[in-house]
Amino acid sequence: MAKEPSLLKKGKQFHKNVQSEWSLTAEGLVKSEKNVKMAGNKKGRVDIFVEEIGDNLVSVVEIKNTDWDKIKPENIQRNVKRQARQIWKYIESQTDLEGKEVSPGIIFPKLPMDPERLELIESIFGDEWIQVVWENEPIDKVRQRMMDKSKSARSEQRE
């Protein structure tokens, strides 16, 4: 049997660690690798599925080990859109087939180093109503970055 590539092994470990953390800390009934029925009689598997988080609301979360710093700039948008399409298939499996409201998200191991790349990735996912989480970003840094972003948007509106 061939040895598993180190990048794949590292990605699987990240995946497993995130799922384990969610099972211990998230509110609601957390299911890892939940099988879902999708349109066209297809099946999918959601990395993290959280049931019972409130009034007919579920959460669909994908875990990706994407290193955005290693992706060519011209390929970023295509990669984000591909990942968003995957998540939207899971969202639609819940809204259309199950009648649920969905809070979608995607988790990556680390922030891109380039702030413009970060903004592009979050903007594209944001346009798709998908929340992005960077595992290596502490919550106080997230809050500060979001506050700075909000202030910047307000000052642009005034101009």
C-alpha contacts under 8 A as a table, 3 or more apart, distances in Angstrom:
res1	aa1	res2	aa2	distance
4	E	8	L	6.83
4	E	9	K	6.48
5	P	8	L	5.41
5	P	9	K	6.28
6	S	9	K	4.93
6	S	10	K	5.96
7	L	10	K	5.07
7	L	11	G	6.11
8	L	11	G	5.01
8	L	12	K	6.17
9	K	12	K	5.20
9	K	13	Q	6.27
10	K	13	Q	5.14
10	K	14	F	6.25
11	G	14	F	5.11
11	G	15	H	6.11
11	G	64	K	7.62
11	G	65	N	5.24
12	K	15	H	4.96
12	K	16	K	6.12
13	Q	16	K	5.05
13	Q	17	N	6.07
14	F	17	N	5.12
14	F	18	V	6.20
14	F	65	N	7.09
14	F	109	P	7.43
15	H	18	V	5.38
15	H	19	Q	6.27
15	H	63	I	6.09
15	H	64	K	7.44
15	H	65	N	7.65
16	K	19	Q	5.19
16	K	20	S	6.11
17	N	20	S	5.12
17	N	21	E	6.14
18	V	21	E	5.08
18	V	22	W	6.17
18	V	63	I	7.74
19	Q	22	W	5.16
19	Q	23	S	6.19
19	Q	32	S	6.31
19	Q	47	D	7.62
19	Q	48	I	6.70
20	S	23	S	5.16
20	S	24	L	6.47
21	E	24	L	5.27
21	E	25	T	6.13
21	E	26	A	7.99
22	W	25	T	5.15
22	W	26	A	5.07
22	W	30	V	7.17
23	S	26	A	6.19
23	S	30	V	5.69
23	S	31	K	7.61
26	A	30	V	7.16
27	E	30	V	7.72
27	E	50	V	7.99
27	E	53	I	6.69
28	G	50	V	5.97
28	G	51	E	5.72
28	G	52	E	5.07
28	G	53	I	4.94
29	L	50	V	5.40
29	L	51	E	4.96
29	L	52	E	6.01
29	L	53	I	7.67
30	V	48	I	6.85
30	V	49	F	5.83
30	V	50	V	4.48
30	V	51	E	6.47
31	K	34	K	5.88
31	K	48	I	5.82
31	K	49	F	5.10
31	K	50	V	6.16
31	K	51	E	7.89
32	S	46	V	7.22
32	S	47	D	5.49
32	S	48	I	4.69
32	S	49	F	6.33
33	E	45	R	5.52
33	E	46	V	5.25
33	E	47	D	4.64
33	E	48	I	6.20
33	E	49	F	7.65
34	K	45	R	5.28
34	K	46	V	5.18
34	K	47	D	6.76
34	K	48	I	7.01
34	K	49	F	6.38
35	N	43	K	6.89
35	N	44	G	5.69
35	N	45	R	4.39
35	N	46	V	6.46
36	V	43	K	5.74
36	V	44	G	5.23
36	V	45	R	5.91
36	V	46	V	7.20
36	V	90	Y	7.53
36	V	93	S	7.02
37	K	41	N	6.80
37	K	42	K	6.12
37	K	43	K	4.75
37	K	44	G	6.42
37	K	93	S	6.27
37	K	97	L	7.94
38	M	41	N	6.03
38	M	42	K	5.02
38	M	43	K	5.44
38	M	44	G	6.67
38	M	89	K	6.94
38	M	90	Y	7.12
38	M	92	E	7.53
38	M	93	S	4.85
38	M	97	L	7.58
39	A	42	K	6.03
39	A	92	E	7.96
39	A	93	S	6.66
39	A	97	L	7.81
44	G	90	Y	7.42
46	V	49	F	6.20
46	V	60	V	6.74
46	V	61	V	6.89
46	V	62	E	6.56
46	V	90	Y	7.11
47	D	60	V	7.84
47	D	61	V	6.16
47	D	62	E	5.20
47	D	63	I	6.34
48	I	59	S	7.85
48	I	60	V	6.11
48	I	61	V	5.01
48	I	62	E	6.47
48	I	63	I	7.97
49	F	58	V	7.20
49	F	59	S	5.64
49	F	60	V	4.95
49	F	61	V	6.37
50	V	53	I	6.95
50	V	58	V	5.51
50	V	59	S	4.90
50	V	60	V	6.73
51	E	57	L	7.23
51	E	58	V	4.92
51	E	59	S	6.82
52	E	55	D	7.80
52	E	56	N	7.33
52	E	57	L	6.76
52	E	58	V	6.48
53	I	56	N	7.83
53	I	57	L	5.84
53	I	58	V	6.08
53	I	59	S	7.79
54	G	57	L	5.26
54	G	58	V	7.62
56	N	100	K	5.42
56	N	101	E	5.98
57	L	100	K	5.92
57	L	101	E	4.66
57	L	102	V	5.66
57	L	103	S	7.21
58	V	100	K	6.85
58	V	101	E	6.29
58	V	102	V	5.08
58	V	103	S	6.25
59	S	102	V	5.47
59	S	103	S	4.61
59	S	104	P	5.63
59	S	105	G	7.66
60	V	87	I	7.61
60	V	90	Y	7.07
60	V	91	I	6.96
60	V	102	V	6.86
60	V	103	S	6.35
60	V	104	P	4.82
60	V	105	G	6.33
61	V	87	I	7.79
61	V	104	P	5.80
61	V	105	G	4.68
61	V	106	I	5.34
61	V	107	I	7.35
62	E	87	I	7.06
62	E	105	G	6.50
62	E	106	I	4.74
62	E	107	I	6.34
63	I	106	I	5.79
63	I	107	I	4.87
63	I	108	F	6.35
64	K	106	I	7.25
64	K	107	I	6.14
64	K	108	F	5.34
64	K	109	P	7.63
65	N	108	F	5.72
65	N	109	P	6.07
66	T	108	F	6.45
66	T	109	P	7.52
67	D	70	K	5.70
67	D	71	I	7.08
67	D	109	P	7.83
67	D	110	K	7.39
67	D	112	P	7.53
68	W	71	I	5.30
68	W	76	I	7.59
68	W	111	L	7.91
68	W	112	P	5.66
69	D	112	P	5.51
69	D	113	M	6.69
69	D	114	D	7.72
71	I	75	N	6.54
71	I	76	I	6.51
72	K	75	N	5.39
72	K	76	I	6.69
73	P	76	I	5.48
73	P	117	R	7.93
74	E	77	Q	7.14
75	N	78	R	5.39
75	N	79	N	6.22
76	I	79	N	5.21
76	I	80	V	6.16
76	I	121	I	7.44
77	Q	80	V	5.18
77	Q	81	K	6.07
77	Q	120	L	7.90
77	Q	121	I	7.36
77	Q	124	I	7.49
78	R	81	K	5.21
78	R	82	R	6.17
79	N	82	R	5.11
79	N	83	Q	6.29
80	V	83	Q	5.20
80	V	84	A	6.08
80	V	121	I	6.66
80	V	124	I	7.02
80	V	125	F	7.03
81	K	84	A	4.95
81	K	85	R	6.08
81	K	124	I	7.50
81	K	125	F	7.81
82	R	85	R	5.17
82	R	86	Q	6.47
83	Q	86	Q	5.18
83	Q	87	I	6.46
84	A	87	I	5.11
84	A	88	W	6.09
84	A	125	F	6.71
84	A	128	E	6.96
84	A	130	I	7.54
85	R	88	W	5.00
85	R	89	K	6.31
86	Q	89	K	5.30
86	Q	90	Y	6.80
87	I	90	Y	5.14
87	I	91	I	6.20
87	I	104	P	7.38
88	W	91	I	4.75
88	W	92	E	5.96
89	K	92	E	5.22
89	K	93	S	6.16
90	Y	93	S	4.98
90	Y	94	Q	6.63
91	I	94	Q	5.36
91	I	95	T	6.22
91	I	102	V	6.23
91	I	104	P	7.12
92	E	95	T	4.94
92	E	96	D	5.31
92	E	97	L	7.21
93	S	96	D	5.78
93	S	97	L	5.32
93	S	98	E	6.81
94	Q	97	L	5.56
94	Q	98	E	4.75
94	Q	99	G	6.13
94	Q	100	K	5.34
94	Q	101	E	7.27
94	Q	102	V	7.07
95	T	98	E	5.73
95	T	99	G	4.67
95	T	100	K	4.79
95	T	101	E	5.98
95	T	102	V	7.05
96	D	99	G	5.74
96	D	100	K	7.81
103	S	130	I	7.88
104	P	129	W	7.49
104	P	130	I	5.32
104	P	131	Q	6.37
105	G	130	I	5.14
105	G	131	Q	4.49
105	G	132	V	5.81
105	G	133	V	7.42
106	I	130	I	7.09
106	I	131	Q	6.33
106	I	132	V	5.13
106	I	133	V	6.20
107	I	132	V	6.05
107	I	133	V	4.73
107	I	134	W	5.92
107	I	135	E	6.68
108	F	111	L	7.64
108	F	132	V	7.74
108	F	133	V	6.31
108	F	134	W	5.06
108	F	135	E	6.02
109	P	134	W	5.70
109	P	135	E	4.78
109	P	136	N	6.12
110	K	134	W	5.24
110	K	135	E	5.83
110	K	136	N	5.14
110	K	137	E	7.22
111	L	118	L	6.97
111	L	134	W	5.65
111	L	135	E	8.00
111	L	136	N	6.98
111	L	137	E	7.09
112	P	115	P	7.13
112	P	117	R	6.60
112	P	118	L	5.64
113	M	117	R	7.83
113	M	118	L	7.59
114	D	117	R	5.29
114	D	118	L	6.34
115	P	118	L	4.95
115	P	119	E	6.11
116	E	119	E	5.03
116	E	120	L	6.14
117	R	120	L	5.09
117	R	121	I	6.21
118	L	121	I	5.29
118	L	122	E	6.15
119	E	122	E	5.27
119	E	123	S	5.80
120	L	123	S	5.07
120	L	124	I	6.17
121	I	124	I	5.40
121	I	125	F	6.30
122	E	125	F	5.18
122	E	126	G	5.75
122	E	132	V	6.53
123	S	126	G	4.85
123	S	127	D	6.09
124	I	127	D	5.13
124	I	128	E	6.59
125	F	128	E	5.04
125	F	129	W	6.34
125	F	130	I	5.18
125	F	131	Q	6.89
125	F	132	V	7.15
126	G	129	W	4.81
126	G	130	I	5.48
126	G	131	Q	6.55
127	D	130	I	7.61
134	W	137	E	5.50
135	E	138	P	7.86
137	E	141	K	6.40
137	E	142	V	6.56
138	P	141	K	5.37
138	P	142	V	6.43
139	I	142	V	4.91
139	I	143	R	6.20
140	D	143	R	5.15
140	D	144	Q	6.22
141	K	144	Q	5.05
141	K	145	R	6.01
142	V	145	R	5.15
142	V	146	M	6.10
143	R	146	M	5.16
143	R	147	M	6.07
144	Q	147	M	5.08
144	Q	148	D	6.09
145	R	148	D	5.11
145	R	149	K	6.09
146	M	149	K	4.96
146	M	150	S	6.10
147	M	150	S	5.05
147	M	151	K	6.17
148	D	151	K	5.13
148	D	152	S	6.11
149	K	152	S	5.12
149	K	153	A	6.22
150	S	153	A	5.12
150	S	154	R	6.24
151	K	154	R	5.15
151	K	155	S	6.20
152	S	155	S	5.22
152	S	156	E	6.21
153	A	156	E	5.13
153	A	157	Q	6.33
154	R	157	Q	5.12
154	R	158	R	6.52
155	S	158	R	5.16
155	S	159	E	6.60
156	E	159	E	5.29
